[in-house]
Amino acid sequence: MRVSRNAWANAVACCVGASVGRAGTLFQCASEEAEELRIGMAGFTSYAETVSVYGTERAFIDGDDTPWSKAFLATAYASRGIKMRCTSGAGSELLMGFHEKKSLLYLEARCLCLQRAMGVQGTQNGGIDGAPVTATVPGGIRELMAENLIAVWLDLECASGNDARSTESEIRVGAKILPYLIGGSDLICSGFGSILKYDNSFNPSLLNGEELEDYLVLQRDFEADGGLTPIGEERALDLRIRAVDAISAVFEALALGAPSREMKESVVVASGSEETASYTPGEVARISEAIRERKITVLDVIRALDARGFHEEAENLLYVVKLRISGDYLQTSAVVRNGRVVSAVNDPNDYVGPGTGYRLSEERRAAIAGIRDVLDQSTVMSQEAEFARHVAQGLALRGMGPATVGTDPREVVIGVSPAFGLQLFRTLSGIPVDDLLKALIKGIEEGGGVPRVVRLRHTADTSFLGLSAARLAGSRVGIGIQAKGTAVIHHAERLPHNNLELFSNAPITTLKHYEMLGYNAARHAQGEIPEPVVVPQRGEALGSRYHARVALIYAIETGLTVDGAEPEELAVSFEEVAA
Amino acid sequence: MSEKLGVADYPLAEKRPDLVKGKGGKPLAAITLDAVNRGEVSMNDLSITAEALMRQAQVAREAGRATLAANFERAGELCDVPQDEIMRIYELLRPGRARDKGPLLEAAKTLRETYGAERMAAFVEEAAAVYERRGLFRFRF
């Protein structure tokens, strides 16, 4: 929320949005203390945070509070059945407590002790918005971790302030959460900042909307439950459409606004505010003012939802508001999971080191492993088939029976892999296999050689493809090539993995390189030692980008191998295909 | 509220729904969407009671959280104190709002005599004594 006058509209939107999909999402709308309490009283929020405490009396007074006024506020929230946690962190100690000449950790420890003494159930600490300055001093990062540890020792709910991005270095961000991932404690960071960095009116979080996929993969890789469950694109879109329709219906029913179709559609697909064509902050301020002035409560919103056909959402919202009657969620670390309040009372933290505490169930492990866009063999096959239909129709490879050993001393044999042009149709750099073959043949001819193409089915390994081709060639020099573009120039007298030239970086190998490869093979055939072709690479992380695909492609190649299969002569013809 | 509750009774809404009622006296089961639609549910029905907070205090104390329990007990005393009065006393407790301990002691008296909030009264009196000792009554703006 960038404009504090938008608080009421924001709270209503959040409570409606939180009721879509499932019940039990507790949320807060941080605002000026008195306003925040009023919003909670109207039933729109279930939770209050950013109630800041400080490590020294002087810093407290600069914050316009005292330990007693803050403790009074904590009691006031509890008296209204609203969950609350405090906020503290080393950065503010450094800024506000500079002249105390005490260590950051000492001052923060005082904050945490005070929170416990006040009878607050939890804290949001670990630097918070001061984390960037804390991270600039020796020991700062370790201090942030120590803050979290003290909070746990003091038996406080700890929404660790790992959520403030303390650095612009991706490596330092990763390094900061790694100990938590390894330690296997319940705490990785305070939560996930699902909004984009530019929409965060504080500091960006350590992990923002931009890093959603990374976060989901980290959960999977480290078997760390960060609280998020991957869902499919369609389900996400359905929920977003439902949420936008729900809040629009509430606005219309309560005569607060009538969002147009364009406004709604822009919000459904937007990642951040820059992509939305919705209300301006000024318009939202007027809606917000109307909610406050007309004393609209959560009961009005529940009735509006139900009247407009959002029955499930109305039930979900009522469920959350009813939670405050028993006060169960006021206990330490309370959350709602599957319709149950779970807190440190009925699910105490029994973490005492790696391997203890909360562990993933099989069901939960499967859920977090279900990340999106997983590449499997059928995906690769259908992508290849799609490509073949559009691009590689120009190639005809006709089997002509068993291949014989050639006699022409200028002959260079090209040995293609089992799936080449049959199930796989392009190299990792995207070159269609017909263009690839053309380039090789052209290069051989320009080098004074005579090309001949055979298919090898007893192996898919580049070295053996090359060696087998060489042994069929009149010149004793052959080329082995896989459909993915990995190629080798080989000689019949050499050991399998001791070739003449290897072209292993298929993703960055171009047609020109393949042409030069053919040329060099022809020169080798004539007993020359040509200058090897160098495919220049610039440190691209080829492995990380292509290995999964390569593994699947290679499995397609090896799936077609037959033990002892004889080489087959191929008649190659190229046809012009209309683009 | 003679029965003493503990960790085994938690969550109360699940384990002891017989004990859970809003300020208007309605049990959880009576607060349905139909009742809301018929206009039979007010914000008062959705408000926590002093009794509920005292019960949560018992649970918290048995779970080893004495200070959390004490806060719930203080909160129980504030349940029936009007919002404006709460905000007025909060404002008085902020630094420099009161010029001396007089207004704080007056607020403590109101809490004790009007609302029967003994713990809260003692809390505000403690604050007054500390503010005086630490010179927090000085004017700031």
Interface residues (C-beta under 8 A of the other chain):
Chain A: E33 A34 L37 R38 M41 A42 G43 E57 F60 I61 D64 D65 T66 W68 S69 A71 F72 L73 A74 T75 A76 Y77 A78 S79 R80 G81 R116 A117 M118 G119 V120 Q121 D155 T297 V298 L299 I302 R303 D306 A307 H311 A314 E315 L318 V321 K322 L323 R324 I325 S326 G327 D328 L330 Q331 T332 R340 V341 S343 A344 V345 N346 P348
Chain B: V7 Y10 P11 L12 A13 E14 V20 K21 G22 L28 I31 T32 L33 V36 N37 V41 S42 M43 L46 S47 I48 T49 A52 L53 R55 Q56 V59 A60 A63 G64 R65 T67 L68 A69 A70 N71 F72 R74 A75 G76 E77 L78 C79 V81 Q83 I86 M87 I89 Y90 L93 R94 P95 G96 M120 F123 V124 E126 A127 V130 Y131 R134 L136 R140
